Structures are given as C-alpha cells and as structure tokens.
Amino acid sequence: MLDDFQSILEHGISFKGSSGPKKDDDKVKTKAKKKKYVTGAHGSGSARQKAKYREQRSNRKSQRK
C-alpha cells in the first residue's frame, strides 16, 4: 500500500484514453423520431405545447408567402 503511494508520488497516475465513439454502421438513420417530436405526436405534453407554438408561428401573417 505504501509502495503504491510512493510509486504514484514519483511517477504520477496515467489514465487510460477513451476508446472513441462507438461505430454502428448497420443502423438506419431516419428523421422519423424527430418528426414525431416536432409534431407532438409521441404524447409528451412538452412536445405538444412546443408543436402548438411552432404551428402558431408558422401561421403568422409575416411567415406566410
């Protein structure tokens, strides 16, 4: 125990580096989940409220063309 402490004092502690990001090449990337959140379809009250505000903002006269 004391030898370990002495070794740490003399040489310091070296931490292992991170292994990097995980690679999931077989995953299908879609915007389906994001779309459900933006439209409020997944049932969260917060998402429904935000979707309502987004819809109100998009329906403003200044946003229409």
PyMOL Python script that loads the backbone (N, CA, C, O; Angstrom):
from pymol import cmd

cmd.read_pdbstr("""\
ATOM      1  N   MET A   1       0.827  -1.183   0.000  1.00  0.00           N
ATOM      2  CA  MET A   1       0.000   0.000   0.000  1.00  0.00           C
ATOM      3  C   MET A   1       0.877   1.255   0.000  1.00  0.00           C
ATOM      4  O   MET A   1       0.669   2.172  -0.794  1.00  0.00           O
ATOM      5  N   LEU A   2       1.842   1.278   0.887  1.00  0.00           N
ATOM      6  CA  LEU A   2       2.747   2.425   0.954  1.00  0.00           C
ATOM      7  C   LEU A   2       3.615   2.499  -0.300  1.00  0.00           C
ATOM      8  O   LEU A   2       3.950   3.590  -0.763  1.00  0.00           O
ATOM      9  N   ASP A   3       3.984   1.325  -0.855  1.00  0.00           N
ATOM     10  CA  ASP A   3       4.776   1.307  -2.087  1.00  0.00           C
ATOM     11  C   ASP A   3       3.977   1.881  -3.253  1.00  0.00           C
ATOM     12  O   ASP A   3       4.518   2.598  -4.095  1.00  0.00           O
ATOM     13  N   ASP A   4       2.672   1.557  -3.295  1.00  0.00           N
ATOM     14  CA  ASP A   4       1.816   2.099  -4.346  1.00  0.00           C
ATOM     15  C   ASP A   4       1.743   3.628  -4.239  1.00  0.00           C
ATOM     16  O   ASP A   4       1.817   4.337  -5.242  1.00  0.00           O
ATOM     17  N   PHE A   5       1.599   4.107  -3.030  1.00  0.00           N
ATOM     18  CA  PHE A   5       1.509   5.548  -2.804  1.00  0.00           C
ATOM     19  C   PHE A   5       2.813   6.232  -3.219  1.00  0.00           C
ATOM     20  O   PHE A   5       2.800   7.289  -3.850  1.00  0.00           O
ATOM     21  N   GLN A   6       3.921   5.621  -2.860  1.00  0.00           N
ATOM     22  CA  GLN A   6       5.234   6.169  -3.210  1.00  0.00           C
ATOM     23  C   GLN A   6       5.415   6.175  -4.726  1.00  0.00           C
ATOM     24  O   GLN A   6       5.939   7.129  -5.300  1.00  0.00           O
ATOM     25  N   SER A   7       4.969   5.082  -5.367  1.00  0.00           N
ATOM     26  CA  SER A   7       5.075   4.989  -6.820  1.00  0.00           C
ATOM     27  C   SER A   7       4.246   6.082  -7.498  1.00  0.00           C
ATOM     28  O   SER A   7       4.675   6.684  -8.482  1.00  0.00           O
ATOM     29  N   ILE A   8       3.049   6.327  -6.951  1.00  0.00           N
ATOM     30  CA  ILE A   8       2.187   7.376  -7.506  1.00  0.00           C
ATOM     31  C   ILE A   8       2.843   8.743  -7.347  1.00  0.00           C
ATOM     32  O   ILE A   8       2.794   9.569  -8.258  1.00  0.00           O
ATOM     33  N   LEU A   9       3.451   8.977  -6.200  1.00  0.00           N
ATOM     34  CA  LEU A   9       4.112  10.267  -5.980  1.00  0.00           C
ATOM     35  C   LEU A   9       5.281  10.470  -6.938  1.00  0.00           C
ATOM     36  O   LEU A   9       5.504  11.574  -7.436  1.00  0.00           O
ATOM     37  N   GLU A  10       6.016   9.408  -7.186  1.00  0.00           N
ATOM     38  CA  GLU A  10       7.196   9.524  -8.051  1.00  0.00           C
ATOM     39  C   GLU A  10       6.836   9.585  -9.528  1.00  0.00           C
ATOM     40  O   GLU A  10       7.419  10.371 -10.275  1.00  0.00           O
ATOM     41  N   HIS A  11       5.876   8.759  -9.958  1.00  0.00           N
ATOM     42  CA  HIS A  11       5.600   8.612 -11.397  1.00  0.00           C
ATOM     43  C   HIS A  11       4.278   9.237 -11.837  1.00  0.00           C
ATOM     44  O   HIS A  11       4.051   9.439 -13.030  1.00  0.00           O
ATOM     45  N   GLY A  12       3.418   9.540 -10.888  1.00  0.00           N
ATOM     46  CA  GLY A  12       2.115  10.108 -11.245  1.00  0.00           C
ATOM     47  C   GLY A  12       1.136   9.010 -11.637  1.00  0.00           C
ATOM     48  O   GLY A  12       1.466   7.824 -11.626  1.00  0.00           O
ATOM     49  N   ILE A  13      -0.055   9.425 -11.977  1.00  0.00           N
ATOM     50  CA  ILE A  13      -1.107   8.491 -12.371  1.00  0.00           C
ATOM     51  C   ILE A  13      -1.334   8.658 -13.865  1.00  0.00           C
ATOM     52  O   ILE A  13      -1.454   9.780 -14.356  1.00  0.00           O
ATOM     53  N   SER A  14      -1.392   7.552 -14.585  1.00  0.00           N
ATOM     54  CA  SER A  14      -1.707   7.624 -16.005  1.00  0.00           C
ATOM     55  C   SER A  14      -3.096   7.031 -16.218  1.00  0.00           C
ATOM     56  O   SER A  14      -3.373   5.903 -15.811  1.00  0.00           O
ATOM     57  N   PHE A  15      -3.949   7.797 -16.854  1.00  0.00           N
ATOM     58  CA  PHE A  15      -5.308   7.364 -17.121  1.00  0.00           C
ATOM     59  C   PHE A  15      -5.381   6.801 -18.521  1.00  0.00           C
ATOM     60  O   PHE A  15      -4.724   7.293 -19.438  1.00  0.00           O
ATOM     61  N   LYS A  16      -6.188   5.764 -18.679  1.00  0.00           N
ATOM     62  CA  LYS A  16      -6.371   5.129 -19.981  1.00  0.00           C
ATOM     63  C   LYS A  16      -7.176   6.058 -20.873  1.00  0.00           C
ATOM     64  O   LYS A  16      -8.160   6.644 -20.422  1.00  0.00           O
ATOM     65  N   GLY A  17      -6.787   6.199 -22.100  1.00  0.00           N
ATOM     66  CA  GLY A  17      -7.500   7.050 -23.036  1.00  0.00           C
ATOM     67  C   GLY A  17      -8.832   6.445 -23.414  1.00  0.00           C
ATOM     68  O   GLY A  17      -9.044   5.244 -23.251  1.00  0.00           O
ATOM     69  N   SER A  18      -9.729   7.269 -23.917  1.00  0.00           N
ATOM     70  CA  SER A  18     -11.049   6.782 -24.310  1.00  0.00           C
ATOM     71  C   SER A  18     -10.932   5.933 -25.567  1.00  0.00           C
ATOM     72  O   SER A  18     -10.011   6.098 -26.367  1.00  0.00           O
ATOM     73  N   SER A  19     -11.870   5.037 -25.720  1.00  0.00           N
ATOM     74  CA  SER A  19     -11.842   4.126 -26.861  1.00  0.00           C
ATOM     75  C   SER A  19     -12.402   4.778 -28.117  1.00  0.00           C
ATOM     76  O   SER A  19     -12.308   4.203 -29.202  1.00  0.00           O
ATOM     77  N   GLY A  20     -12.978   5.959 -27.991  1.00  0.00           N
ATOM     78  CA  GLY A  20     -13.528   6.661 -29.140  1.00  0.00           C
ATOM     79  C   GLY A  20     -15.003   6.375 -29.299  1.00  0.00           C
ATOM     80  O   GLY A  20     -15.575   5.605 -28.527  1.00  0.00           O
ATOM     81  N   PRO A  21     -15.621   6.983 -30.285  1.00  0.00           N
ATOM     82  CA  PRO A  21     -17.063   6.785 -30.482  1.00  0.00           C
ATOM     83  C   PRO A  21     -17.379   5.368 -30.949  1.00  0.00           C
ATOM     84  O   PRO A  21     -16.587   4.732 -31.644  1.00  0.00           O
ATOM     85  N   LYS A  22     -18.551   4.895 -30.552  1.00  0.00           N
ATOM     86  CA  LYS A  22     -18.967   3.560 -30.982  1.00  0.00           C
ATOM     87  C   LYS A  22     -19.375   3.625 -32.445  1.00  0.00           C
ATOM     88  O   LYS A  22     -19.910   4.631 -32.911  1.00  0.00           O
ATOM     89  N   LYS A  23     -19.118   2.549 -33.154  1.00  0.00           N
ATOM     90  CA  LYS A  23     -19.447   2.516 -34.572  1.00  0.00           C
ATOM     91  C   LYS A  23     -20.656   1.624 -34.782  1.00  0.00           C
ATOM     92  O   LYS A  23     -20.598   0.417 -34.544  1.00  0.00           O
ATOM     93  N   ASP A  24     -21.754   2.225 -35.230  1.00  0.00           N
ATOM     94  CA  ASP A  24     -22.972   1.490 -35.541  1.00  0.00           C
ATOM     95  C   ASP A  24     -23.274   1.705 -37.018  1.00  0.00           C
ATOM     96  O   ASP A  24     -24.153   2.488 -37.375  1.00  0.00           O
ATOM     97  N   ASP A  25     -22.544   1.008 -37.863  1.00  0.00           N
ATOM     98  CA  ASP A  25     -22.702   1.198 -39.299  1.00  0.00           C
ATOM     99  C   ASP A  25     -23.990   0.582 -39.834  1.00  0.00           C
ATOM    100  O   ASP A  25     -24.475   0.982 -40.893  1.00  0.00           O
ATOM    101  N   ASP A  26     -24.553  -0.397 -39.107  1.00  0.00           N
ATOM    102  CA  ASP A  26     -25.730  -1.080 -39.610  1.00  0.00           C
ATOM    103  C   ASP A  26     -27.034  -0.372 -39.222  1.00  0.00           C
ATOM    104  O   ASP A  26     -28.118  -0.847 -39.559  1.00  0.00           O
ATOM    105  N   LYS A  27     -26.936   0.750 -38.523  1.00  0.00           N
ATOM    106  CA  LYS A  27     -28.137   1.475 -38.121  1.00  0.00           C
ATOM    107  C   LYS A  27     -28.711   2.249 -39.298  1.00  0.00           C
ATOM    108  O   LYS A  27     -27.982   2.786 -40.132  1.00  0.00           O
ATOM    109  N   VAL A  28     -30.038   2.288 -39.340  1.00  0.00           N
ATOM    110  CA  VAL A  28     -30.715   3.089 -40.347  1.00  0.00           C
ATOM    111  C   VAL A  28     -31.021   4.435 -39.726  1.00  0.00           C
ATOM    112  O   VAL A  28     -31.688   4.510 -38.693  1.00  0.00           O
ATOM    113  N   LYS A  29     -30.544   5.490 -40.341  1.00  0.00           N
ATOM    114  CA  LYS A  29     -30.748   6.824 -39.796  1.00  0.00           C
ATOM    115  C   LYS A  29     -31.954   7.464 -40.497  1.00  0.00           C
ATOM    116  O   LYS A  29     -31.959   7.643 -41.714  1.00  0.00           O
ATOM    117  N   THR A  30     -32.966   7.800 -39.706  1.00  0.00           N
ATOM    118  CA  THR A  30     -34.147   8.442 -40.267  1.00  0.00           C
ATOM    119  C   THR A  30     -34.501   9.659 -39.427  1.00  0.00           C
ATOM    120  O   THR A  30     -33.977   9.854 -38.331  1.00  0.00           O
ATOM    121  N   LYS A  31     -35.382  10.454 -39.953  1.00  0.00           N
ATOM    122  CA  LYS A  31     -35.847  11.619 -39.222  1.00  0.00           C
ATOM    123  C   LYS A  31     -37.208  11.341 -38.585  1.00  0.00           C
ATOM    124  O   LYS A  31     -37.878  12.262 -38.117  1.00  0.00           O
ATOM    125  N   ALA A  32     -37.613  10.075 -38.567  1.00  0.00           N
ATOM    126  CA  ALA A  32     -38.946   9.732 -38.077  1.00  0.00           C
ATOM    127  C   ALA A  32     -39.142  10.134 -36.629  1.00  0.00           C
ATOM    128  O   ALA A  32     -40.174  10.712 -36.287  1.00  0.00           O
ATOM    129  N   LYS A  33     -38.186   9.846 -35.776  1.00  0.00           N
ATOM    130  CA  LYS A  33     -38.332  10.169 -34.364  1.00  0.00           C
ATOM    131  C   LYS A  33     -38.386  11.675 -34.167  1.00  0.00           C
ATOM    132  O   LYS A  33     -39.189  12.176 -33.379  1.00  0.00           O
ATOM    133  N   LYS A  34     -37.538  12.389 -34.877  1.00  0.00           N
ATOM    134  CA  LYS A  34     -37.527  13.838 -34.743  1.00  0.00           C
ATOM    135  C   LYS A  34     -38.844  14.431 -35.223  1.00  0.00           C
ATOM    136  O   LYS A  34     -39.367  15.365 -34.615  1.00  0.00           O
ATOM    137  N   LYS A  35     -39.379  13.889 -36.309  1.00  0.00           N
ATOM    138  CA  LYS A  35     -40.634  14.404 -36.834  1.00  0.00           C
ATOM    139  C   LYS A  35     -41.749  14.206 -35.825  1.00  0.00           C
ATOM    140  O   LYS A  35     -42.575  15.096 -35.627  1.00  0.00           O
ATOM    141  N   LYS A  36     -41.780  13.039 -35.183  1.00  0.00           N
ATOM    142  CA  LYS A  36     -42.815  12.794 -34.186  1.00  0.00           C
ATOM    143  C   LYS A  36     -42.691  13.774 -33.033  1.00  0.00           C
ATOM    144  O   LYS A  36     -43.699  14.238 -32.500  1.00  0.00           O
ATOM    145  N   TYR A  37     -41.472  14.091 -32.647  1.00  0.00           N
ATOM    146  CA  TYR A  37     -41.288  15.040 -31.555  1.00  0.00           C
ATOM    147  C   TYR A  37     -41.728  16.435 -31.971  1.00  0.00           C
ATOM    148  O   TYR A  37     -42.424  17.117 -31.219  1.00  0.00           O
ATOM    149  N   VAL A  38     -41.328  16.860 -33.159  1.00  0.00           N
ATOM    150  CA  VAL A  38     -41.644  18.206 -33.624  1.00  0.00           C
ATOM    151  C   VAL A  38     -43.147  18.385 -33.769  1.00  0.00           C
ATOM    152  O   VAL A  38     -43.673  19.459 -33.477  1.00  0.00           O
ATOM    153  N   THR A  39     -43.848  17.341 -34.220  1.00  0.00           N
ATOM    154  CA  THR A  39     -45.294  17.460 -34.403  1.00  0.00           C
ATOM    155  C   THR A  39     -46.057  17.189 -33.119  1.00  0.00           C
ATOM    156  O   THR A  39     -47.269  17.397 -33.072  1.00  0.00           O
ATOM    157  N   GLY A  40     -45.378  16.729 -32.078  1.00  0.00           N
ATOM    158  CA  GLY A  40     -46.042  16.462 -30.811  1.00  0.00           C
ATOM    159  C   GLY A  40     -46.760  15.138 -30.797  1.00  0.00           C
ATOM    160  O   GLY A  40     -47.609  14.907 -29.935  1.00  0.00           O
ATOM    161  N   ALA A  41     -46.442  14.258 -31.735  1.00  0.00           N
ATOM    162  CA  ALA A  41     -47.179  13.007 -31.882  1.00  0.00           C
ATOM    163  C   ALA A  41     -46.809  11.951 -30.855  1.00  0.00           C
ATOM    164  O   ALA A  41     -47.568  10.999 -30.669  1.00  0.00           O
ATOM    165  N   HIS A  42     -45.688  12.079 -30.190  1.00  0.00           N
ATOM    166  CA  HIS A  42     -45.272  10.999 -29.295  1.00  0.00           C
ATOM    167  C   HIS A  42     -45.888  11.100 -27.904  1.00  0.00           C
ATOM    168  O   HIS A  42     -45.611  10.257 -27.051  1.00  0.00           O
ATOM    169  N   GLY A  43     -46.713  12.108 -27.657  1.00  0.00           N
ATOM    170  CA  GLY A  43     -47.512  12.119 -26.437  1.00  0.00           C
ATOM    171  C   GLY A  43     -46.986  12.964 -25.304  1.00  0.00           C
ATOM    172  O   GLY A  43     -47.697  13.147 -24.315  1.00  0.00           O
ATOM    173  N   SER A  44     -45.793  13.483 -25.391  1.00  0.00           N
ATOM    174  CA  SER A  44     -45.259  14.308 -24.317  1.00  0.00           C
ATOM    175  C   SER A  44     -45.992  15.644 -24.297  1.00  0.00           C
ATOM    176  O   SER A  44     -46.190  16.263 -25.343  1.00  0.00           O
ATOM    177  N   GLY A  45     -46.387  16.084 -23.126  1.00  0.00           N
ATOM    178  CA  GLY A  45     -47.067  17.369 -23.009  1.00  0.00           C
ATOM    179  C   GLY A  45     -46.202  18.510 -23.479  1.00  0.00           C
ATOM    180  O   GLY A  45     -46.676  19.445 -24.123  1.00  0.00           O
ATOM    181  N   SER A  46     -44.927  18.426 -23.151  1.00  0.00           N
ATOM    182  CA  SER A  46     -43.982  19.462 -23.569  1.00  0.00           C
ATOM    183  C   SER A  46     -43.898  19.520 -25.092  1.00  0.00           C
ATOM    184  O   SER A  46     -43.890  20.602 -25.678  1.00  0.00           O
ATOM    185  N   ALA A  47     -43.836  18.360 -25.722  1.00  0.00           N
ATOM    186  CA  ALA A  47     -43.723  18.320 -27.181  1.00  0.00           C
ATOM    187  C   ALA A  47     -44.989  18.853 -27.828  1.00  0.00           C
ATOM    188  O   ALA A  47     -44.922  19.569 -28.827  1.00  0.00           O
ATOM    189  N   ARG A  48     -46.156  18.506 -27.260  1.00  0.00           N
ATOM    190  CA  ARG A  48     -47.417  19.004 -27.815  1.00  0.00           C
ATOM    191  C   ARG A  48     -47.485  20.522 -27.714  1.00  0.00           C
ATOM    192  O   ARG A  48     -47.931  21.194 -28.644  1.00  0.00           O
ATOM    193  N   GLN A  49     -47.043  21.058 -26.585  1.00  0.00           N
ATOM    194  CA  GLN A  49     -47.075  22.502 -26.395  1.00  0.00           C
ATOM    195  C   GLN A  49     -46.125  23.197 -27.358  1.00  0.00           C
ATOM    196  O   GLN A  49     -46.473  24.216 -27.956  1.00  0.00           O
ATOM    197  N   LYS A  50     -44.922  22.644 -27.509  1.00  0.00           N
ATOM    198  CA  LYS A  50     -43.964  23.240 -28.444  1.00  0.00           C
ATOM    199  C   LYS A  50     -44.479  23.157 -29.867  1.00  0.00           C
ATOM    200  O   LYS A  50     -44.303  24.094 -30.646  1.00  0.00           O
ATOM    201  N   ALA A  51     -45.120  22.037 -30.218  1.00  0.00           N
ATOM    202  CA  ALA A  51     -45.672  21.882 -31.565  1.00  0.00           C
ATOM    203  C   ALA A  51     -46.758  22.918 -31.807  1.00  0.00           C
ATOM    204  O   ALA A  51     -46.865  23.473 -32.901  1.00  0.00           O
ATOM    205  N   LYS A  52     -47.565  23.179 -30.780  1.00  0.00           N
ATOM    206  CA  LYS A  52     -48.620  24.184 -30.900  1.00  0.00           C
ATOM    207  C   LYS A  52     -48.002  25.549 -31.180  1.00  0.00           C
ATOM    208  O   LYS A  52     -48.479  26.278 -32.050  1.00  0.00           O
ATOM    209  N   TYR A  53     -46.942  25.901 -30.447  1.00  0.00           N
ATOM    210  CA  TYR A  53     -46.288  27.188 -30.659  1.00  0.00           C
ATOM    211  C   TYR A  53     -45.649  27.271 -32.041  1.00  0.00           C
ATOM    212  O   TYR A  53     -45.695  28.317 -32.687  1.00  0.00           O
ATOM    213  N   ARG A  54     -45.058  26.179 -32.491  1.00  0.00           N
ATOM    214  CA  ARG A  54     -44.461  26.173 -33.838  1.00  0.00           C
ATOM    215  C   ARG A  54     -45.527  26.396 -34.899  1.00  0.00           C
ATOM    216  O   ARG A  54     -45.319  27.131 -35.864  1.00  0.00           O
ATOM    217  N   GLU A  55     -46.680  25.746 -34.703  1.00  0.00           N
ATOM    218  CA  GLU A  55     -47.765  25.896 -35.670  1.00  0.00           C
ATOM    219  C   GLU A  55     -48.285  27.332 -35.673  1.00  0.00           C
ATOM    220  O   GLU A  55     -48.540  27.895 -36.737  1.00  0.00           O
ATOM    221  N   GLN A  56     -48.443  27.925 -34.494  1.00  0.00           N
ATOM    222  CA  GLN A  56     -48.890  29.310 -34.418  1.00  0.00           C
ATOM    223  C   GLN A  56     -47.905  30.243 -35.101  1.00  0.00           C
ATOM    224  O   GLN A  56     -48.301  31.176 -35.798  1.00  0.00           O
ATOM    225  N   ARG A  57     -46.619  29.985 -34.895  1.00  0.00           N
ATOM    226  CA  ARG A  57     -45.586  30.827 -35.500  1.00  0.00           C
ATOM    227  C   ARG A  57     -45.606  30.692 -37.021  1.00  0.00           C
ATOM    228  O   ARG A  57     -45.445  31.681 -37.737  1.00  0.00           O
ATOM    229  N   SER A  58     -45.807  29.460 -37.517  1.00  0.00           N
ATOM    230  CA  SER A  58     -45.805  29.254 -38.965  1.00  0.00           C
ATOM    231  C   SER A  58     -47.046  29.833 -39.621  1.00  0.00           C
ATOM    232  O   SER A  58     -47.038  30.128 -40.816  1.00  0.00           O
ATOM    233  N   ASN A  59     -48.117  29.997 -38.845  1.00  0.00           N
ATOM    234  CA  ASN A  59     -49.366  30.541 -39.403  1.00  0.00           C
ATOM    235  C   ASN A  59     -49.449  32.063 -39.300  1.00  0.00           C
ATOM    236  O   ASN A  59     -50.442  32.653 -39.727  1.00  0.00           O
ATOM    237  N   ARG A  60     -48.447  32.695 -38.753  1.00  0.00           N
ATOM    238  CA  ARG A  60     -48.462  34.166 -38.669  1.00  0.00           C
ATOM    239  C   ARG A  60     -48.429  34.777 -40.066  1.00  0.00           C
ATOM    240  O   ARG A  60     -47.860  34.211 -40.999  1.00  0.00           O
ATOM    241  N   LYS A  61     -49.033  35.909 -40.181  1.00  0.00           N
ATOM    242  CA  LYS A  61     -49.090  36.575 -41.479  1.00  0.00           C
ATOM    243  C   LYS A  61     -47.703  36.884 -42.025  1.00  0.00           C
ATOM    244  O   LYS A  61     -47.472  36.808 -43.232  1.00  0.00           O
ATOM    245  N   SER A  62     -46.774  37.235 -41.124  1.00  0.00           N
ATOM    246  CA  SER A  62     -45.420  37.589 -41.566  1.00  0.00           C
ATOM    247  C   SER A  62     -44.635  36.357 -42.025  1.00  0.00           C
ATOM    248  O   SER A  62     -43.630  36.497 -42.723  1.00  0.00           O
ATOM    249  N   GLN A  63     -45.077  35.157 -41.646  1.00  0.00           N
ATOM    250  CA  GLN A  63     -44.366  33.931 -42.032  1.00  0.00           C
ATOM    251  C   GLN A  63     -44.892  33.338 -43.334  1.00  0.00           C
ATOM    252  O   GLN A  63     -44.234  32.502 -43.954  1.00  0.00           O
ATOM    253  N   ARG A  64     -46.070  33.769 -43.742  1.00  0.00           N
ATOM    254  CA  ARG A  64     -46.677  33.230 -44.978  1.00  0.00           C
ATOM    255  C   ARG A  64     -46.133  33.944 -46.197  1.00  0.00           C
ATOM    256  O   ARG A  64     -45.673  35.083 -46.121  1.00  0.00           O
ATOM    257  N   LYS A  65     -46.195  33.255 -47.319  1.00  0.00           N
ATOM    258  CA  LYS A  65     -45.732  33.856 -48.575  1.00  0.00           C
ATOM    259  C   LYS A  65     -46.821  33.825 -49.604  1.00  0.00           C
ATOM    260  O   LYS A  65     -46.622  34.286 -50.728  1.00  0.00           O
TER     261      LYS A  65
END
""", "prot")
cmd.dss("prot")
cmd.show_as("cartoon", "prot")
cmd.util.cbc("prot")
cmd.orient("prot")
